[in-house]
Amino acid sequence: MYESPVLRRMRAVTQDAVAEAEFVEQLVDAIENDSDVREALLKLIAGNRPRQTRPTTTTPIRKGGRR
């Protein structure tokens, strides 16, 4: 049976959105109700903080014989 390409794409996008919404719902439920999941996420977030860069204190080396 023929199906319009527009309808096919729309159906695929809708199915993807529903699957993503279900995944988010399960993830939020796990974070709220499972202490192990919550601890693992907090450890993951705490370990990925970027280091603050220090400013350089050395002076650049001049090359060449300008006089």
PyMOL Python script that loads the backbone (N, CA, C, O; Angstrom):
from pymol import cmd

cmd.read_pdbstr("""\
ATOM      1  N   MET A   1       0.834  -1.161   0.000  1.00  0.00           N
ATOM      2  CA  MET A   1       0.000   0.000   0.000  1.00  0.00           C
ATOM      3  C   MET A   1       0.892   1.241   0.000  1.00  0.00           C
ATOM      4  O   MET A   1       1.880   1.308   0.731  1.00  0.00           O
ATOM      5  N   TYR A   2       0.537   2.205  -0.814  1.00  0.00           N
ATOM      6  CA  TYR A   2       1.298   3.433  -0.942  1.00  0.00           C
ATOM      7  C   TYR A   2       1.105   4.308   0.296  1.00  0.00           C
ATOM      8  O   TYR A   2       0.006   4.458   0.830  1.00  0.00           O
ATOM      9  N   GLU A   3       2.231   4.875   0.722  1.00  0.00           N
ATOM     10  CA  GLU A   3       2.175   5.824   1.838  1.00  0.00           C
ATOM     11  C   GLU A   3       2.946   7.058   1.423  1.00  0.00           C
ATOM     12  O   GLU A   3       4.073   6.957   0.938  1.00  0.00           O
ATOM     13  N   SER A   4       2.364   8.192   1.606  1.00  0.00           N
ATOM     14  CA  SER A   4       2.984   9.453   1.229  1.00  0.00           C
ATOM     15  C   SER A   4       4.297   9.627   1.994  1.00  0.00           C
ATOM     16  O   SER A   4       4.358   9.321   3.185  1.00  0.00           O
ATOM     17  N   PRO A   5       5.352  10.114   1.325  1.00  0.00           N
ATOM     18  CA  PRO A   5       6.619  10.358   2.026  1.00  0.00           C
ATOM     19  C   PRO A   5       6.467  11.347   3.177  1.00  0.00           C
ATOM     20  O   PRO A   5       7.141  11.216   4.199  1.00  0.00           O
ATOM     21  N   VAL A   6       5.605  12.317   3.022  1.00  0.00           N
ATOM     22  CA  VAL A   6       5.379  13.294   4.089  1.00  0.00           C
ATOM     23  C   VAL A   6       4.779  12.598   5.311  1.00  0.00           C
ATOM     24  O   VAL A   6       5.224  12.815   6.439  1.00  0.00           O
ATOM     25  N   LEU A   7       3.775  11.768   5.078  1.00  0.00           N
ATOM     26  CA  LEU A   7       3.151  11.049   6.198  1.00  0.00           C
ATOM     27  C   LEU A   7       4.139  10.075   6.839  1.00  0.00           C
ATOM     28  O   LEU A   7       4.135   9.901   8.057  1.00  0.00           O
ATOM     29  N   ARG A   8       4.980   9.443   6.027  1.00  0.00           N
ATOM     30  CA  ARG A   8       5.966   8.508   6.553  1.00  0.00           C
ATOM     31  C   ARG A   8       6.963   9.237   7.468  1.00  0.00           C
ATOM     32  O   ARG A   8       7.278   8.762   8.560  1.00  0.00           O
ATOM     33  N   ARG A   9       7.456  10.400   7.004  1.00  0.00           N
ATOM     34  CA  ARG A   9       8.390  11.176   7.836  1.00  0.00           C
ATOM     35  C   ARG A   9       7.720  11.678   9.107  1.00  0.00           C
ATOM     36  O   ARG A   9       8.325  11.663  10.179  1.00  0.00           O
ATOM     37  N   MET A  10       6.480  12.121   8.990  1.00  0.00           N
ATOM     38  CA  MET A  10       5.755  12.628  10.157  1.00  0.00           C
ATOM     39  C   MET A  10       5.537  11.506  11.174  1.00  0.00           C
ATOM     40  O   MET A  10       5.682  11.719  12.377  1.00  0.00           O
ATOM     41  N   ARG A  11       5.194  10.324  10.692  1.00  0.00           N
ATOM     42  CA  ARG A  11       4.993   9.187  11.584  1.00  0.00           C
ATOM     43  C   ARG A  11       6.308   8.809  12.280  1.00  0.00           C
ATOM     44  O   ARG A  11       6.310   8.498  13.471  1.00  0.00           O
ATOM     45  N   ALA A  12       7.409   8.835  11.551  1.00  0.00           N
ATOM     46  CA  ALA A  12       8.712   8.503  12.136  1.00  0.00           C
ATOM     47  C   ALA A  12       9.106   9.516  13.205  1.00  0.00           C
ATOM     48  O   ALA A  12       9.597   9.144  14.271  1.00  0.00           O
ATOM     49  N   VAL A  13       8.891  10.786  12.917  1.00  0.00           N
ATOM     50  CA  VAL A  13       9.226  11.832  13.895  1.00  0.00           C
ATOM     51  C   VAL A  13       8.361  11.683  15.135  1.00  0.00           C
ATOM     52  O   VAL A  13       8.856  11.829  16.253  1.00  0.00           O
ATOM     53  N   THR A  14       7.096  11.400  14.960  1.00  0.00           N
ATOM     54  CA  THR A  14       6.190  11.222  16.096  1.00  0.00           C
ATOM     55  C   THR A  14       6.620  10.032  16.946  1.00  0.00           C
ATOM     56  O   THR A  14       6.627  10.117  18.174  1.00  0.00           O
ATOM     57  N   GLN A  15       6.977   8.930  16.305  1.00  0.00           N
ATOM     58  CA  GLN A  15       7.432   7.754  17.049  1.00  0.00           C
ATOM     59  C   GLN A  15       8.717   8.051  17.816  1.00  0.00           C
ATOM     60  O   GLN A  15       8.876   7.612  18.955  1.00  0.00           O
ATOM     61  N   ASP A  16       9.638   8.797  17.196  1.00  0.00           N
ATOM     62  CA  ASP A  16      10.873   9.172  17.886  1.00  0.00           C
ATOM     63  C   ASP A  16      10.586  10.055  19.100  1.00  0.00           C
ATOM     64  O   ASP A  16      11.200   9.884  20.153  1.00  0.00           O
ATOM     65  N   ALA A  17       9.662  10.990  18.954  1.00  0.00           N
ATOM     66  CA  ALA A  17       9.317  11.882  20.065  1.00  0.00           C
ATOM     67  C   ALA A  17       8.684  11.111  21.215  1.00  0.00           C
ATOM     68  O   ALA A  17       8.971  11.385  22.380  1.00  0.00           O
ATOM     69  N   VAL A  18       7.832  10.155  20.895  1.00  0.00           N
ATOM     70  CA  VAL A  18       7.196   9.344  21.937  1.00  0.00           C
ATOM     71  C   VAL A  18       8.246   8.499  22.659  1.00  0.00           C
ATOM     72  O   VAL A  18       8.220   8.393  23.885  1.00  0.00           O
ATOM     73  N   ALA A  19       9.167   7.900  21.905  1.00  0.00           N
ATOM     74  CA  ALA A  19      10.218   7.081  22.516  1.00  0.00           C
ATOM     75  C   ALA A  19      11.115   7.930  23.414  1.00  0.00           C
ATOM     76  O   ALA A  19      11.503   7.497  24.499  1.00  0.00           O
ATOM     77  N   GLU A  20      11.442   9.135  22.960  1.00  0.00           N
ATOM     78  CA  GLU A  20      12.285  10.027  23.763  1.00  0.00           C
ATOM     79  C   GLU A  20      11.564  10.458  25.036  1.00  0.00           C
ATOM     80  O   GLU A  20      12.178  10.515  26.102  1.00  0.00           O
ATOM     81  N   ALA A  21      10.287  10.757  24.941  1.00  0.00           N
ATOM     82  CA  ALA A  21       9.513  11.158  26.116  1.00  0.00           C
ATOM     83  C   ALA A  21       9.435  10.015  27.127  1.00  0.00           C
ATOM     84  O   ALA A  21       9.532  10.246  28.333  1.00  0.00           O
ATOM     85  N   GLU A  22       9.262   8.792  26.648  1.00  0.00           N
ATOM     86  CA  GLU A  22       9.236   7.639  27.556  1.00  0.00           C
ATOM     87  C   GLU A  22      10.585   7.450  28.238  1.00  0.00           C
ATOM     88  O   GLU A  22      10.644   7.155  29.432  1.00  0.00           O
ATOM     89  N   PHE A  23      11.672   7.621  27.479  1.00  0.00           N
ATOM     90  CA  PHE A  23      13.003   7.488  28.058  1.00  0.00           C
ATOM     91  C   PHE A  23      13.231   8.543  29.134  1.00  0.00           C
ATOM     92  O   PHE A  23      13.743   8.231  30.209  1.00  0.00           O
ATOM     93  N   VAL A  24      12.859   9.776  28.857  1.00  0.00           N
ATOM     94  CA  VAL A  24      13.038  10.855  29.835  1.00  0.00           C
ATOM     95  C   VAL A  24      12.228  10.573  31.088  1.00  0.00           C
ATOM     96  O   VAL A  24      12.706  10.792  32.201  1.00  0.00           O
ATOM     97  N   GLU A  25      11.008  10.090  30.915  1.00  0.00           N
ATOM     98  CA  GLU A  25      10.161   9.761  32.060  1.00  0.00           C
ATOM     99  C   GLU A  25      10.793   8.673  32.925  1.00  0.00           C
ATOM    100  O   GLU A  25      10.783   8.767  34.152  1.00  0.00           O
ATOM    101  N   GLN A  26      11.343   7.634  32.281  1.00  0.00           N
ATOM    102  CA  GLN A  26      12.009   6.560  33.024  1.00  0.00           C
ATOM    103  C   GLN A  26      13.264   7.071  33.731  1.00  0.00           C
ATOM    104  O   GLN A  26      13.555   6.681  34.862  1.00  0.00           O
ATOM    105  N   LEU A  27      13.998   7.944  33.052  1.00  0.00           N
ATOM    106  CA  LEU A  27      15.216   8.491  33.648  1.00  0.00           C
ATOM    107  C   LEU A  27      14.911   9.348  34.871  1.00  0.00           C
ATOM    108  O   LEU A  27      15.574   9.225  35.901  1.00  0.00           O
ATOM    109  N   VAL A  28      13.921  10.205  34.759  1.00  0.00           N
ATOM    110  CA  VAL A  28      13.531  11.057  35.892  1.00  0.00           C
ATOM    111  C   VAL A  28      13.034  10.195  37.043  1.00  0.00           C
ATOM    112  O   VAL A  28      13.353  10.465  38.201  1.00  0.00           O
ATOM    113  N   ASP A  29      12.269   9.176  36.741  1.00  0.00           N
ATOM    114  CA  ASP A  29      11.776   8.271  37.778  1.00  0.00           C
ATOM    115  C   ASP A  29      12.937   7.573  38.484  1.00  0.00           C
ATOM    116  O   ASP A  29      12.932   7.440  39.707  1.00  0.00           O
ATOM    117  N   ALA A  30      13.920   7.132  37.724  1.00  0.00           N
ATOM    118  CA  ALA A  30      15.082   6.461  38.318  1.00  0.00           C
ATOM    119  C   ALA A  30      15.884   7.423  39.189  1.00  0.00           C
ATOM    120  O   ALA A  30      16.344   7.045  40.266  1.00  0.00           O
ATOM    121  N   ILE A  31      16.053   8.655  38.735  1.00  0.00           N
ATOM    122  CA  ILE A  31      16.812   9.641  39.517  1.00  0.00           C
ATOM    123  C   ILE A  31      16.088   9.954  40.818  1.00  0.00           C
ATOM    124  O   ILE A  31      16.721  10.067  41.868  1.00  0.00           O
ATOM    125  N   GLU A  32      14.777  10.095  40.761  1.00  0.00           N
ATOM    126  CA  GLU A  32      14.018  10.458  41.953  1.00  0.00           C
ATOM    127  C   GLU A  32      13.888   9.306  42.945  1.00  0.00           C
ATOM    128  O   GLU A  32      13.851   9.543  44.153  1.00  0.00           O
ATOM    129  N   ASN A  33      13.819   8.066  42.466  1.00  0.00           N
ATOM    130  CA  ASN A  33      13.490   6.948  43.346  1.00  0.00           C
ATOM    131  C   ASN A  33      14.631   5.983  43.630  1.00  0.00           C
ATOM    132  O   ASN A  33      14.512   5.161  44.538  1.00  0.00           O
ATOM    133  N   ASP A  34      15.719   6.050  42.897  1.00  0.00           N
ATOM    134  CA  ASP A  34      16.818   5.108  43.094  1.00  0.00           C
ATOM    135  C   ASP A  34      18.055   5.866  43.564  1.00  0.00           C
ATOM    136  O   ASP A  34      18.642   6.640  42.808  1.00  0.00           O
ATOM    137  N   SER A  35      18.443   5.640  44.808  1.00  0.00           N
ATOM    138  CA  SER A  35      19.566   6.386  45.374  1.00  0.00           C
ATOM    139  C   SER A  35      20.881   6.036  44.684  1.00  0.00           C
ATOM    140  O   SER A  35      21.764   6.888  44.586  1.00  0.00           O
ATOM    141  N   ASP A  36      21.031   4.806  44.206  1.00  0.00           N
ATOM    142  CA  ASP A  36      22.259   4.427  43.498  1.00  0.00           C
ATOM    143  C   ASP A  36      22.415   5.208  42.197  1.00  0.00           C
ATOM    144  O   ASP A  36      23.515   5.646  41.860  1.00  0.00           O
ATOM    145  N   VAL A  37      21.331   5.380  41.478  1.00  0.00           N
ATOM    146  CA  VAL A  37      21.364   6.148  40.233  1.00  0.00           C
ATOM    147  C   VAL A  37      21.693   7.598  40.531  1.00  0.00           C
ATOM    148  O   VAL A  37      22.502   8.211  39.834  1.00  0.00           O
ATOM    149  N   ARG A  38      21.074   8.145  41.555  1.00  0.00           N
ATOM    150  CA  ARG A  38      21.325   9.538  41.931  1.00  0.00           C
ATOM    151  C   ARG A  38      22.782   9.745  42.307  1.00  0.00           C
ATOM    152  O   ARG A  38      23.403  10.714  41.870  1.00  0.00           O
ATOM    153  N   GLU A  39      23.342   8.834  43.123  1.00  0.00           N
ATOM    154  CA  GLU A  39      24.745   8.951  43.518  1.00  0.00           C
ATOM    155  C   GLU A  39      25.679   8.847  42.322  1.00  0.00           C
ATOM    156  O   GLU A  39      26.653   9.594  42.229  1.00  0.00           O
ATOM    157  N   ALA A  40      25.392   7.929  41.409  1.00  0.00           N
ATOM    158  CA  ALA A  40      26.244   7.760  40.233  1.00  0.00           C
ATOM    159  C   ALA A  40      26.240   9.016  39.367  1.00  0.00           C
ATOM    160  O   ALA A  40      27.287   9.430  38.870  1.00  0.00           O
ATOM    161  N   LEU A  41      25.069   9.623  39.185  1.00  0.00           N
ATOM    162  CA  LEU A  41      25.006  10.843  38.392  1.00  0.00           C
ATOM    163  C   LEU A  41      25.728  11.998  39.077  1.00  0.00           C
ATOM    164  O   LEU A  41      26.406  12.783  38.414  1.00  0.00           O
ATOM    165  N   LEU A  42      25.592  12.109  40.378  1.00  0.00           N
ATOM    166  CA  LEU A  42      26.291  13.178  41.095  1.00  0.00           C
ATOM    167  C   LEU A  42      27.802  13.004  41.012  1.00  0.00           C
ATOM    168  O   LEU A  42      28.531  13.984  40.863  1.00  0.00           O
ATOM    169  N   LYS A  43      28.281  11.756  41.107  1.00  0.00           N
ATOM    170  CA  LYS A  43      29.716  11.501  40.956  1.00  0.00           C
ATOM    171  C   LYS A  43      30.188  11.853  39.554  1.00  0.00           C
ATOM    172  O   LYS A  43      31.259  12.433  39.373  1.00  0.00           O
ATOM    173  N   LEU A  44      29.388  11.501  38.577  1.00  0.00           N
ATOM    174  CA  LEU A  44      29.744  11.787  37.193  1.00  0.00           C
ATOM    175  C   LEU A  44      29.829  13.290  36.953  1.00  0.00           C
ATOM    176  O   LEU A  44      30.756  13.773  36.304  1.00  0.00           O
ATOM    177  N   ILE A  45      28.866  14.012  37.475  1.00  0.00           N
ATOM    178  CA  ILE A  45      28.845  15.465  37.287  1.00  0.00           C
ATOM    179  C   ILE A  45      29.999  16.109  38.049  1.00  0.00           C
ATOM    180  O   ILE A  45      30.649  17.011  37.520  1.00  0.00           O
ATOM    181  N   ALA A  46      30.264  15.676  39.259  1.00  0.00           N
ATOM    182  CA  ALA A  46      31.323  16.272  40.072  1.00  0.00           C
ATOM    183  C   ALA A  46      32.697  16.014  39.473  1.00  0.00           C
ATOM    184  O   ALA A  46      33.593  16.847  39.608  1.00  0.00           O
ATOM    185  N   GLY A  47      32.878  14.874  38.814  1.00  0.00           N
ATOM    186  CA  GLY A  47      34.177  14.541  38.252  1.00  0.00           C
ATOM    187  C   GLY A  47      34.475  15.225  36.943  1.00  0.00           C
ATOM    188  O   GLY A  47      35.621  15.191  36.494  1.00  0.00           O
ATOM    189  N   ASN A  48      33.508  15.842  36.312  1.00  0.00           N
ATOM    190  CA  ASN A  48      33.709  16.443  35.001  1.00  0.00           C
ATOM    191  C   ASN A  48      33.780  17.963  35.024  1.00  0.00           C
ATOM    192  O   ASN A  48      33.611  18.607  33.989  1.00  0.00           O
ATOM    193  N   ARG A  49      34.023  18.529  36.167  1.00  0.00           N
ATOM    194  CA  ARG A  49      34.144  19.982  36.212  1.00  0.00           C
ATOM    195  C   ARG A  49      35.474  20.373  35.591  1.00  0.00           C
ATOM    196  O   ARG A  49      36.508  19.801  35.934  1.00  0.00           O
ATOM    197  N   PRO A  50      35.461  21.331  34.690  1.00  0.00           N
ATOM    198  CA  PRO A  50      36.722  21.720  34.046  1.00  0.00           C
ATOM    199  C   PRO A  50      37.638  22.442  35.017  1.00  0.00           C
ATOM    200  O   PRO A  50      37.193  23.201  35.879  1.00  0.00           O
ATOM    201  N   ARG A  51      38.907  22.189  34.859  1.00  0.00           N
ATOM    202  CA  ARG A  51      39.884  22.893  35.696  1.00  0.00           C
ATOM    203  C   ARG A  51      39.980  24.336  35.257  1.00  0.00           C
ATOM    204  O   ARG A  51      39.843  24.665  34.079  1.00  0.00           O
ATOM    205  N   GLN A  52      40.220  25.187  36.239  1.00  0.00           N
ATOM    206  CA  GLN A  52      40.421  26.581  35.895  1.00  0.00           C
ATOM    207  C   GLN A  52      41.864  26.754  35.461  1.00  0.00           C
ATOM    208  O   GLN A  52      42.785  26.260  36.112  1.00  0.00           O
ATOM    209  N   THR A  53      42.049  27.451  34.370  1.00  0.00           N
ATOM    210  CA  THR A  53      43.399  27.634  33.852  1.00  0.00           C
ATOM    211  C   THR A  53      44.104  28.734  34.624  1.00  0.00           C
ATOM    212  O   THR A  53      43.500  29.720  35.046  1.00  0.00           O
ATOM    213  N   ARG A  54      45.392  28.532  34.792  1.00  0.00           N
ATOM    214  CA  ARG A  54      46.201  29.545  35.459  1.00  0.00           C
ATOM    215  C   ARG A  54      46.802  30.463  34.404  1.00  0.00           C
ATOM    216  O   ARG A  54      47.170  30.017  33.318  1.00  0.00           O
ATOM    217  N   PRO A  55      46.898  31.721  34.724  1.00  0.00           N
ATOM    218  CA  PRO A  55      47.561  32.617  33.768  1.00  0.00           C
ATOM    219  C   PRO A  55      49.064  32.316  33.751  1.00  0.00           C
ATOM    220  O   PRO A  55      49.648  31.957  34.773  1.00  0.00           O
ATOM    221  N   THR A  56      49.663  32.466  32.600  1.00  0.00           N
ATOM    222  CA  THR A  56      51.101  32.199  32.507  1.00  0.00           C
ATOM    223  C   THR A  56      51.871  33.337  33.148  1.00  0.00           C
ATOM    224  O   THR A  56      51.489  34.502  33.036  1.00  0.00           O
ATOM    225  N   THR A  57      52.959  32.988  33.821  1.00  0.00           N
ATOM    226  CA  THR A  57      53.760  34.006  34.507  1.00  0.00           C
ATOM    227  C   THR A  57      55.124  34.172  33.861  1.00  0.00           C
ATOM    228  O   THR A  57      55.930  34.986  34.313  1.00  0.00           O
ATOM    229  N   THR A  58      55.391  33.412  32.813  1.00  0.00           N
ATOM    230  CA  THR A  58      56.688  33.529  32.153  1.00  0.00           C
ATOM    231  C   THR A  58      56.624  34.574  31.057  1.00  0.00           C
ATOM    232  O   THR A  58      55.568  34.817  30.473  1.00  0.00           O
ATOM    233  N   THR A  59      57.739  35.176  30.790  1.00  0.00           N
ATOM    234  CA  THR A  59      57.799  36.158  29.709  1.00  0.00           C
ATOM    235  C   THR A  59      58.182  35.439  28.426  1.00  0.00           C
ATOM    236  O   THR A  59      58.948  34.477  28.466  1.00  0.00           O
ATOM    237  N   PRO A  60      57.675  35.880  27.312  1.00  0.00           N
ATOM    238  CA  PRO A  60      58.013  35.221  26.057  1.00  0.00           C
ATOM    239  C   PRO A  60      59.496  35.406  25.714  1.00  0.00           C
ATOM    240  O   PRO A  60      60.091  36.442  26.007  1.00  0.00           O
ATOM    241  N   ILE A  61      60.063  34.397  25.098  1.00  0.00           N
ATOM    242  CA  ILE A  61      61.466  34.440  24.700  1.00  0.00           C
ATOM    243  C   ILE A  61      61.554  35.151  23.357  1.00  0.00           C
ATOM    244  O   ILE A  61      60.834  34.828  22.413  1.00  0.00           O
ATOM    245  N   ARG A  62      62.453  36.126  23.297  1.00  0.00           N
ATOM    246  CA  ARG A  62      62.632  36.849  22.049  1.00  0.00           C
ATOM    247  C   ARG A  62      63.680  36.164  21.209  1.00  0.00           C
ATOM    248  O   ARG A  62      64.782  35.883  21.680  1.00  0.00           O
ATOM    249  N   LYS A  63      63.346  35.901  19.992  1.00  0.00           N
ATOM    250  CA  LYS A  63      64.284  35.249  19.083  1.00  0.00           C
ATOM    251  C   LYS A  63      64.731  36.251  18.042  1.00  0.00           C
ATOM    252  O   LYS A  63      63.994  37.156  17.653  1.00  0.00           O
ATOM    253  N   GLY A  64      65.924  36.066  17.618  1.00  0.00           N
ATOM    254  CA  GLY A  64      66.428  36.937  16.554  1.00  0.00           C
ATOM    255  C   GLY A  64      67.444  37.929  17.099  1.00  0.00           C
ATOM    256  O   GLY A  64      67.549  38.121  18.310  1.00  0.00           O
ATOM    257  N   GLY A  65      68.171  38.543  16.220  1.00  0.00           N
ATOM    258  CA  GLY A  65      69.231  39.466  16.637  1.00  0.00           C
ATOM    259  C   GLY A  65      68.909  40.906  16.292  1.00  0.00           C
ATOM    260  O   GLY A  65      69.679  41.567  15.596  1.00  0.00           O
ATOM    261  N   ARG A  66      67.804  41.386  16.764  1.00  0.00           N
ATOM    262  CA  ARG A  66      67.476  42.801  16.506  1.00  0.00           C
ATOM    263  C   ARG A  66      68.333  43.683  17.381  1.00  0.00           C
ATOM    264  O   ARG A  66      68.401  43.500  18.597  1.00  0.00           O
ATOM    265  N   ARG A  67      68.988  44.643  16.751  1.00  0.00           N
ATOM    266  CA  ARG A  67      69.812  45.596  17.523  1.00  0.00           C
ATOM    267  C   ARG A  67      69.625  46.969  16.998  1.00  0.00           C
ATOM    268  O   ARG A  67      70.228  47.912  17.510  1.00  0.00           O
TER     269      ARG A  67
END
""", "prot")
cmd.dss("prot")
cmd.show_as("cartoon", "prot")
cmd.util.cbc("prot")
cmd.orient("prot")
